[in-house]
Amino acid sequence: MAELLDIFGFLAVLLRGVNLVLQTMIVGGAIFIFVIVTPGSISSASDTHRIRSCCRRMITCSALALAFTQLVYLFVNSAVLIETAGIRLNEVIGANFFLAGSASALAALLIVALARTERQRATWVLLISSAIILSASILTSHAAGRIEHQSALAFVTAIHQAATASWIGGIPYLVLSLTRCSDIEVARTLSKRFSRLALLSVVGLATAGVVLSLAYVNSLDAFYGTSYGAMVVTKVILLGFLLVLGGLNFMIVRRLNANDAALLTHLRRFAEVEIGIGFTVILAAASLTSQPPAVDLVVDRASAGEVLARLAPRWPALRTPAVSELAPATPLPFSTANSPAFESYVPGALPNSNGPADIAWSEYNHHWSGLIVFAIGLLAVLMSTGRAPWARHWPLLFFGLALFLLVRSDPENWPLGPRGFWESFVVAEVLQHRVFVLLVVAFGVFEWGVQTHRITSLGAALVFPAVGALGGALLLTHSHSLGNAKEELLVELTHIPLALFAIAAGWSRWLELRLPGKYRYIPARVWPVCFVLIGTVLLLYRES
């Protein structure tokens, strides 16, 4: 268990994010059934029964997955507490996180057991279990840990999460329902009803978000001077993406009529992207729960001058220091060679010993990676013009990028450093870098096959946008163990734009592949530009 300590922080954020996504699916599905697809709400009784049955199956699958991930989270969290703090099992069982997680898992299993039928008892089980799952999530939120205004903040958090569930969590059920409709009139009715619900949810979500920001951030300098504030700004930007897509769908719903089935296809495609970006927002929210609220961080905030100085453009460094100039490898925090027991440990918080050569090494890595990605973007732009067919081989550059990152990303580890290949995986930052390398390889393999027509299936073509969007989402959870809150923030501020551009690139490419022919023009021009911008941000990256 000790070897897993450093990746626990990263793993905890991912598990928390998955739990929030599944919770949103369950609560959103319950709201969708009881508000949108009620008996008599649409003209066709057979459609009503078929749609409700499909929605219940999706809720059941989500509940089964939630029970599993909650149990994994409880096991990992409990094991780490017992290992590092010497807490007994009976004390862990009485902790808030354990009680809340257990209640959530039991409620999910109850849904699995009873909620697939239309019986009245199953209906109440779904409602009550969804309320328990939502309440359990609130018990582990920042609101539950506040001393002042605890009840009020818990109430606002409940509104925030319920509004998120009714909007973001309801969209997958809308997409599923539209594929099960017997005629376009039924689809039109469902879309209009959900559009009204989504509008109300956005209002509730935004209002609750403003209140929570006032409580947890409470000053302008905290938005750019703390990691919590920066992530809140990131959520707002992603929410802006969602509102644009939601606005497009709102206009489509208003124009939808019995003679225009093509608009229904557009509605489903934009809804798919809404789902993806919406789940990314939830992952960002999970990252927020792992950080102290900005209002509590009164020291070590970055000033506006420090932020501007770090983000100021500077000519990229394209010369590398020698490996011998780097600081010695940092001892792993779980090493027991000299100490039989843990004294204190914060997951992910390796001591920082970076000197000028280490900073130069990191900047060199980012700048050369930027050059490669910039070249990828330029070639993709050339290919989109139709005047340079040879540029379709641009995905091959991803293989060079993957090899470069594998060798250079972590000089303390294999193949350059003293730590072995498998030993290096217990360091959270290294694990994340290796995951990104695999994503880059997946980029190259599938997209080169698609661009050269060696791969013709739509499923394979969608790997590139899906992996790109996933990489951007994971980058929002990427952490640097620098042991200095201010320095970690300044590095994070350079990674957030990369994540946002990657998300935009992935989902615009998705729309290019999924929309009908003439409607692909705009998304086909967006994602190559996003790669150019990613390369530019990497070229301007600096740590000093």
Secondary structure, 3 states (H helix, E strand, C coil): CHHHHHHHHHHHHHHHHHHHHHHHHHHHHHHHHHHHCCCCCCCCHHHHHHHHHHHHHHHHHHHHHHHHHHHHHHHHHHHHHHHHHCCCHHHHHCCHHHHHHHHHHHHHHHHHHHCCCCCHHHHHHHHHHHHHHHHHHHHCCHHHHCCCCHHHHHHHHHHHHHHHHHHHHCHHHHHHHHHHCCCHHHHHHHHHHHHHHHHHHHHHHHHHHHHHHHHHCCCHHHHHHCHHHHHHHHHHHHHHHHHHHHHHHHHHHHHCCCCCHHHHHHHHHHHHHHHHHHHHHHHHHHHHHCCCCHHHCCCCCCCHHHHHHHHCCCCCCCCCCCHHHCCCCCCCCCCCCCCCCCCCCCCCCCCCCCCHHHHHHHHHHHHHHHHHHHHHHHHHHHHHHCCCHHHHHHHHHHHHHHHHHHHHCCCCECCCCCECCCHHHHCHHHHHHHHHHHHHHHHHHHHHHHHCCCCCCHHHHCHHHHHHHHHHHHHCCCCCCCCCHHHHHHHHHHHHHHHHHHHHHHHHHHHHHHCCHHHHHHHHHHHHHHHHHHHHHHHCCCCC
